[in-house]
Structure formats: structure tokens, C-alpha cells
């Protein structure tokens, strides 16, 4: 799945495995720690972040079109699901990747 950048057809993997769909899903989740669909989404999301890191001025739409057959709305839903962000920043980058300052961490209190 990594070699095809998360664009593997789950049905094709199931067919090659010789298992039923539900057996494949259970075994995959047990061995990998997540469902095949979630792994594919995670790989695509990671590839998008790497592409943006490598070319920070490149538009997100160019990146997501290069990485798969999903539109910007689909990408935003995946960002929300995987990173917990539900908006796109004014510069077109999801909030965790724009230039907003990170708030300071709360001070650690020692209890005795």
C-alpha cells in the first residue's frame, strides 16, 4: 500500500488474500493496527504533508490532484478526520501548517 501511495484498491487486496472481506479487514486491523482504508488515508495525508513541506509555496490543489483522485473538499474532510482541523487557513494551508504562533504551554505545577 505504501508503494502505491495509498491508492491500492481494497477489493484487489482482498481478492489476492483469499479471505472474505470481513476476515481480511479483521486480520489487517490486527496485524497493522488500523483498517486498510484508514492506512490508505494516512499514507495519502502523509504524502501531502511531505509535498507541502518540500514545496511550501505550491498550492494545495496541485498537491492533492497529484496524489490521488479526490478534490479539495475530500482532502479537507480527510484533514479533519486525521488531524482534527476543520478549516483551511487564509493562506490555503490547514491551520497546523500556517505561520500562526503556537500558544505557550501551561506551566507545570509540582504537587507534594
Secondary structure, DSSP 8 states (H G I E B T S, - for coil): -TTTTT---HHHHHHHHTS-HHHHHHHHHHHHSS-HHHHHHHHHHHHHHHHHHHTTTS-HHHHHHHH-S--HHHHHHHHHHHH----B-TTSSBGGGSS-------------
